[in-house]
Amino acid sequence: MSFDQLDAELSARKEQSLYRVRRMLESPQGPEVRVDGKPYLAFCSNDYLGLANHPEVIRALQQGADEYGVGGGASHLVNGHSMAHHALEEALAEFTGRPRALLFSTGYMANIGAVNGLLDKRDAVFQDRINHASLLDAGLLSGARFQRYLHNDAESLAQKLSRSEARRKLVVTDGVFSMDGDIADLPALCTQARAENAWVMVDDAHGFGCLGENGGGCVEHFGLGQNDVQVLVGTLGKAFGTAGAFVAGSEALIETLVQHARTYIYTTSMPPAVAVATMTSLKILQEETWRREKLAALIQQFRSGCEQLGLELMDSPTPIQPIMVGDSAEALRMSAAIEAEGIFISAIRPPTVPQGGARLRVTFTATHTEAQVTRLLDVLEKVSR
Ligand SMILES: *Cc1c(COP(=O)(O)O)cnc(C)c1O
């Protein structure tokens, strides 16, 4: 172990155009931001509905802090489970149409907790090849037999399921794939799972708020209930605009997680004021359907504009609209050129995406304007020439 070893590794990463740096955001999240002292038009946040800086959500956070203070102060099983947390759990259960919901401090922790609360080395977990890192980590940590099926391929899943004789079989998938923007083929995946007596866990971090008439995500989009998707995960840091996450499901599932999910048990509850703020954002998310309609219009404008420019998009109907580039250095060059024009888009490179799969991950929010999308298309035309 030496500092020289670390330095050598860091240098190699730079040479491969894989080095990551943090940029400093100097404003609230929104279509227009300040980063490292300069104003930009941004197309890279996951604040899909524009609620992260919504005045009513801010006011709710302030009121929550007045009522409950700042810190949760203890874990849920000691005395950190406040009325605010409980009320949000009940509201999320109703929203998802499940008997119960359980709050976690982050989506990462919800995924680790849910998989590890259910599975051990007697079991098997089946994951889409491009699932989010937190799901892959959750499966590996559980000690269950870990298998990856081809992306969104129910046949590939069926083959693997049929060969397994594990005690419990859990199929795990993103609802909306976070780097590609496509929607999981849940009807087909659930059919295969049911045939093999497996459960399905969907992490719909990017679907809630964006898909479904009421923002209920991909399960609402496909009309699937608890007998199809037994473990439903949502995160609150994306379309909800706040922070934290939840798992929704049956009474037995939630009680099992309360007893066994270590990332639920051994951590401080989220600040109760965040739960209060999320009650307000949940209400806006459900009621203000214009936000989803606006997103759909922006997505359509962007996709037809890119088609005219001959840019390669992915098969995505969601606010995640990656432009495929392939080479990491080229993706960095393009994002720097776009940035020089005053637009902020992040270049996503391996290992977040497969080798040769570098891309510009463009995301939209309901608070973007048509004129801002036009400006983006003009800049893309310029830098891709
Ligand atoms: C962002 C994300 C998470 C992690 O959620 P956090 O609350 O940010 O920890 C989990 N799963 C998916 C698919 C995500 O995109």
The ligand as an SDF file (V2000), in Angstrom:
LIG
                    3D

 15 15  0  0  0  0  0  0  0  0999 V2000
  -30.5120    7.5530   -8.2380 C   0  0  0  0  0  0  0  0  0  0  0  0
  -30.8500    6.1010   -8.2150 C   0  0  0  0  0  0  0  0  0  0  0  0
  -30.7860    5.3740   -7.0320 C   0  0  0  0  0  0  0  0  0  0  0  0
  -30.2200    5.9600   -5.7830 C   0  0  0  0  0  0  0  0  0  0  0  0
  -31.1180    6.8030   -5.1590 O   0  0  0  0  0  0  0  0  0  0  0  0
  -30.5340    7.8790   -4.1170 P   0  0  0  0  0  0  0  0  0  0  0  0
  -31.7080    8.2670   -3.3340 O   0  0  0  0  0  0  0  0  0  0  0  0
  -29.9500    8.9530   -4.9320 O   0  0  0  0  0  0  0  0  0  0  0  0
  -29.5040    7.1360   -3.3030 O   0  0  0  0  0  0  0  0  0  0  0  0
  -31.2190    4.0700   -7.0370 C   0  0  0  0  0  0  0  0  0  0  0  0
  -31.6620    3.4890   -8.1800 N   0  0  0  0  0  0  0  0  0  0  0  0
  -31.7030    4.1500   -9.3420 C   0  0  0  0  0  0  0  0  0  0  0  0
  -32.1930    3.4610  -10.5580 C   0  0  0  0  0  0  0  0  0  0  0  0
  -31.2810    5.4720   -9.3980 C   0  0  0  0  0  0  0  0  0  0  0  0
  -31.2810    6.1170  -10.5520 O   0  0  0  0  0  0  0  0  0  0  0  0
  1  2  1  0
  2  3  1  0
  2 14  2  0
  3  4  1  0
  3 10  2  0
  4  5  1  0
  5  6  1  0
  6  7  2  0
  6  8  1  0
  6  9  1  0
 10 11  1  0
 11 12  2  0
 12 13  1  0
 12 14  1  0
 14 15  1  0
M  END
$$$$
